[in-house]
Amino acid sequence: MKKIIILLMCLPVFALSQECYTVIKVSTQVEMKEIGQKRIIFGIKQMVEDIISDKHNLCLKGIPVEVQIVSIEAPTTGIELGPWTKISKKTIIKMLIFIGDKKIEVEGKAKSTVESTFIDINNNMLPFSKTTFASAVKKSIERIRF
């Protein structure tokens, strides 16, 4: 009888326990002249851990999660009408996420826009924005279903 009561007391603990994950590696295959490889991956591990920890537990010996940045694209488009100029740069990040034995391909997009009147924008190009890059990374990570 004692064993049944103890088992019944522990049942909710087993039923409510969640899987735990650990981010083991973040890497990139991308080489950009605007930003180095170490700066590309800086902060991505923390972003992945934050998003995982919203719904799941993190632990040292959990299900391994590996993040690999496959490509970063940043096409620029613009319009110029007399003194008025509008330039948009869309940052597109493609990543592979390995969760245990699963391989998931995700893509995140973020956009930055500049409008100007009577101001000359250097070569009609927007510089690479760390904020836009971080936003695109976060959007791609949030698409993952753990």
Residue frames relative to the residue before (quaternion, step in Angstrom):
aa qw qx qy qz dx dy dz
M 1.0000 0.0000 0.0000 0.0000 0.00 0.00 0.00
K 0.6291 0.5440 -0.3256 0.4498 3.56 1.02 -0.87
K 0.6609 0.5217 -0.3022 0.4469 3.57 0.94 -0.92
I 0.6394 0.5180 -0.3245 0.4664 3.59 1.01 -0.73
I 0.6544 0.5043 -0.3146 0.4674 3.59 0.95 -0.83
I 0.6489 0.5001 -0.3145 0.4795 3.60 0.96 -0.84
L 0.6430 0.5195 -0.3171 0.4648 3.58 0.98 -0.83
L 0.6655 0.4958 -0.2959 0.4731 3.59 0.94 -0.85
M 0.6388 0.5149 -0.3266 0.4692 3.60 1.07 -0.65
C 0.7091 0.4539 -0.2570 0.4745 3.59 1.04 -0.74
L 0.4942 0.6965 -0.4119 0.3178 3.59 1.18 -0.41
P 0.6693 0.4807 -0.3349 0.4569 3.67 0.83 -0.76
V 0.6081 0.5519 -0.3550 0.4467 3.58 1.07 -0.66
F 0.6882 0.4661 -0.2834 0.4783 3.58 0.91 -0.89
A 0.6632 0.5190 -0.3030 0.4461 3.58 1.01 -0.79
L 0.7494 0.4032 -0.2165 0.4785 3.59 1.02 -0.77
S 0.4991 0.6559 -0.4460 0.3489 3.60 1.19 -0.13
Q 0.2607 -0.7676 0.5719 0.1253 3.54 -1.09 0.80
E 0.5772 -0.5351 0.4667 0.4033 3.50 -1.30 0.26
C 0.2174 -0.7625 0.5861 0.1670 3.56 -1.11 0.53
Y 0.2537 -0.7740 0.5732 0.0896 3.54 -1.17 0.72
T 0.0871 -0.7605 0.6371 0.0899 3.53 -1.32 0.34
V 0.3257 -0.7249 0.5747 0.1954 3.57 -0.89 0.96
I 0.1622 -0.8435 0.5088 0.0585 3.55 -0.38 1.24
K 0.8291 0.0021 0.0487 0.5569 3.60 1.02 -0.68
V 0.0601 -0.7381 0.6703 0.0483 3.53 -1.20 0.73
S 0.0720 0.8048 -0.5822 0.0899 3.58 -0.72 1.07
T 0.2028 -0.7700 0.5914 0.1270 3.53 -1.31 0.27
Q 0.2883 -0.7270 0.5981 0.1752 3.52 -1.23 0.61
V 0.5665 0.6392 -0.3450 0.3893 3.55 1.36 -0.11
E 0.0810 -0.7555 0.6477 0.0555 3.53 -1.10 0.80
M 0.0139 0.7948 -0.6043 0.0544 3.55 -0.70 1.13
K 0.4509 -0.6868 0.4886 0.2936 3.57 -1.02 0.71
E 0.6120 0.5716 -0.3511 0.4190 3.62 1.16 -0.53
I 0.8135 0.0592 0.0334 0.5776 3.57 1.05 -0.75
G 0.4602 -0.7160 0.4641 0.2453 3.58 -0.90 0.94
Q 0.6806 -0.5092 0.3456 0.3976 3.57 -1.28 0.40
K 0.6486 0.5121 -0.3330 0.4542 3.62 0.95 -0.78
R 0.6680 0.4902 -0.3043 0.4700 3.57 1.02 -0.74
I 0.5842 0.5710 -0.3750 0.4383 3.60 1.14 -0.53
I 0.7698 0.3740 -0.2021 0.4762 3.59 0.80 -0.98
F 0.4749 0.6843 -0.4399 0.3358 3.59 1.24 -0.23
G 0.8276 0.2276 -0.1821 0.4797 3.58 -0.79 1.01
I 0.5473 0.6313 -0.4090 0.3668 3.61 1.16 -0.36
K 0.6140 0.5453 -0.3574 0.4449 3.61 0.99 -0.75
Q 0.6658 0.4979 -0.3060 0.4639 3.59 0.94 -0.85
M 0.6295 0.5280 -0.3356 0.4607 3.60 1.02 -0.76
V 0.6554 0.5028 -0.3102 0.4706 3.59 0.92 -0.91
E 0.6649 0.5032 -0.3055 0.4597 3.59 0.90 -0.89
D 0.6354 0.5282 -0.3301 0.4565 3.61 1.00 -0.78
I 0.6919 0.4730 -0.2842 0.4656 3.58 0.88 -0.93
I 0.6308 0.5086 -0.3363 0.4799 3.60 1.02 -0.73
S 0.6996 0.5010 -0.2854 0.4219 3.59 0.84 -0.97
D 0.5130 0.6305 -0.4271 0.3962 3.61 1.21 -0.21
K 0.8213 0.2081 -0.0817 0.5248 3.60 1.00 -0.80
H 0.7804 0.2454 -0.1196 0.5625 3.59 1.20 -0.42
N 0.5431 -0.6006 0.4776 0.3409 3.53 -1.35 0.13
L 0.2693 -0.7085 0.6227 0.1944 3.53 -1.29 0.48
C 0.1031 0.7810 -0.6116 0.0738 3.57 -1.00 0.80
L 0.6481 -0.5629 0.3573 0.3681 3.57 -1.24 0.40
K 0.7897 0.2629 -0.1390 0.5367 3.59 1.02 -0.74
G 0.3162 0.7714 -0.4912 0.2523 3.56 1.03 0.79
I 0.7306 -0.3478 0.3192 0.4933 3.52 -1.32 -0.30
P 0.4013 -0.7489 0.4665 0.2461 3.62 -0.63 1.05
V 0.1154 -0.7591 0.6392 0.0443 3.53 -1.07 0.89
E 0.0327 -0.7876 0.6151 -0.0140 3.56 -0.84 1.04
V 0.1723 -0.7845 0.5920 0.0659 3.56 -0.92 0.96
Q 0.0110 -0.7888 0.6140 -0.0249 3.55 -0.90 0.98
I 0.2644 -0.7525 0.5843 0.1500 3.57 -0.70 1.11
V 0.2480 -0.8060 0.5288 0.0955 3.53 -0.61 1.23
S 0.8116 -0.1113 0.0913 0.5663 3.60 0.89 -0.87
I 0.1284 -0.7336 0.6621 0.0835 3.50 -1.31 0.56
E 0.0137 -0.7854 0.6181 -0.0301 3.53 -0.72 1.11
A 0.0171 -0.8024 0.5965 -0.0062 3.55 -1.07 0.71
P 0.0061 -0.8233 0.5671 -0.0221 3.60 0.41 1.19
T 0.2302 -0.7656 0.5910 0.1076 3.54 -1.12 0.81
T 0.0352 -0.7686 0.6384 0.0189 3.56 -1.02 0.86
G 0.0115 0.8266 -0.5619 0.0288 3.54 -1.10 0.59
I 0.2060 -0.7369 0.6339 0.1127 3.50 -1.39 0.43
E 0.0384 -0.7868 0.6159 0.0105 3.54 -1.02 0.79
L 0.0288 0.7812 -0.6201 0.0657 3.57 -0.71 1.14
G 0.8079 -0.1487 0.0579 0.5672 3.55 -0.17 1.27
P 0.8231 -0.1828 0.1366 0.5200 3.59 -0.72 -1.02
W 0.6314 0.5515 -0.3253 0.4373 3.60 1.26 -0.26
T 0.0213 -0.7965 0.6035 -0.0302 3.59 -0.91 0.98
K 0.0170 -0.7666 0.6418 0.0097 3.53 -1.08 0.79
I 0.0165 -0.7953 0.6045 -0.0434 3.55 -0.75 1.14
S 0.0920 -0.7885 0.6077 0.0223 3.57 -0.94 0.98
K 0.0921 -0.7677 0.6326 0.0438 3.53 -1.06 0.82
K 0.1555 -0.7838 0.5987 0.0559 3.56 -0.72 1.13
T 0.1876 -0.7721 0.5997 0.0952 3.58 -0.74 1.07
I 0.0668 -0.8008 0.5949 -0.0198 3.56 -0.69 1.16
I 0.0911 -0.7963 0.5980 0.0004 3.56 -0.68 1.16
K 0.0824 -0.7654 0.6364 0.0497 3.58 -0.93 0.92
M 0.0055 -0.8149 0.5772 -0.0523 3.54 -0.80 1.09
L 0.2674 -0.6956 0.6370 0.1973 3.50 -1.32 0.46
I 0.1060 -0.7765 0.6202 0.0352 3.54 -0.89 0.99
F 0.1413 -0.7727 0.6160 0.0602 3.55 -0.80 1.05
I 0.0085 -0.7811 0.6228 -0.0437 3.57 -0.61 1.20
G 0.7936 -0.0998 0.0157 0.6000 3.56 -0.21 1.27
D 0.7932 -0.2246 0.2040 0.5279 3.58 -0.59 -1.18
K 0.5798 0.5978 -0.3728 0.4093 3.60 1.27 -0.16
K 0.1731 -0.7474 0.6341 0.0969 3.53 -1.18 0.73
I 0.0313 -0.8096 0.5852 -0.0334 3.57 -0.63 1.15
E 0.2025 -0.7616 0.6053 0.1120 3.57 -0.93 0.96
V 0.0061 -0.8068 0.5893 -0.0409 3.57 -0.73 1.08
E 0.1574 -0.7675 0.6165 0.0778 3.52 -1.29 0.51
G 0.0679 -0.7914 0.6070 0.0238 3.55 -1.00 0.85
K 0.1223 -0.7953 0.5924 0.0407 3.56 -1.05 0.82
A 0.0412 0.7584 -0.6500 0.0245 3.54 -1.15 0.73
K 0.2157 -0.8006 0.5549 0.0684 3.54 -1.06 0.78
S 0.0651 -0.7585 0.6456 0.0607 3.55 -1.13 0.71
T 0.1171 -0.8040 0.5829 0.0066 3.53 -1.00 0.93
V 0.0990 -0.7670 0.6320 0.0487 3.54 -1.12 0.78
E 0.0789 -0.7653 0.6375 0.0412 3.55 -0.98 0.93
S 0.0238 0.8110 -0.5830 0.0430 3.57 -0.95 0.85
T 0.1524 -0.7450 0.6414 0.1017 3.50 -1.29 0.51
F 0.8494 0.0105 -0.0741 0.5225 3.56 -0.76 1.12
I 0.5958 0.5111 -0.3876 0.4834 3.61 1.14 0.52
D 0.3289 -0.7459 0.5490 0.1844 3.55 -0.88 0.98
I 0.2293 -0.7572 0.5989 0.1240 3.57 -0.74 1.08
N 0.5536 -0.6624 0.4065 0.2991 3.54 -0.79 1.09
N 0.8494 -0.1196 0.0187 0.5137 3.59 -0.54 1.23
N 0.4864 -0.6754 0.4152 0.3672 3.61 1.21 0.45
M 0.5504 0.5787 -0.4051 0.4451 3.59 1.08 0.74
L 0.3226 -0.7079 0.5924 0.2095 3.54 -1.14 0.71
P 0.4758 -0.6595 0.4825 0.3255 3.61 -0.96 0.71
F 0.6059 -0.5407 0.4281 0.3966 3.56 -1.25 0.40
S 0.2146 -0.8076 0.5430 0.0824 3.57 -0.70 1.11
K 0.4083 -0.7147 0.5148 0.2396 3.58 -0.76 1.07
T 0.6303 0.5412 -0.3364 0.4435 3.58 1.04 -0.73
T 0.6646 0.4841 -0.2985 0.4846 3.59 0.92 -0.87
F 0.6220 0.5381 -0.3295 0.4636 3.58 1.04 -0.80
A 0.6722 0.4936 -0.2933 0.4675 3.60 0.88 -0.95
S 0.6376 0.5256 -0.3228 0.4616 3.58 1.03 -0.77
A 0.6571 0.4979 -0.3083 0.4746 3.61 0.97 -0.82
V 0.6307 0.5216 -0.3308 0.4698 3.60 1.01 -0.78
K 0.6678 0.5063 -0.3024 0.4541 3.58 0.88 -0.95
K 0.6503 0.5144 -0.3190 0.4591 3.60 0.96 -0.84
S 0.6656 0.4901 -0.3194 0.4635 3.59 0.97 -0.75
I 0.6538 0.5088 -0.3181 0.4610 3.61 0.99 -0.79
E 0.6556 0.5355 -0.3166 0.4281 3.58 0.99 -0.77
R 0.6003 0.5732 -0.3532 0.4317 3.59 1.23 -0.31
I 0.5528 0.6207 -0.3905 0.3959 3.58 1.25 -0.29
R 0.2309 -0.7455 0.6112 0.1317 3.55 -1.05 0.86
F 0.1740 -0.7978 0.5724 0.0746 3.57 -0.39 1.22
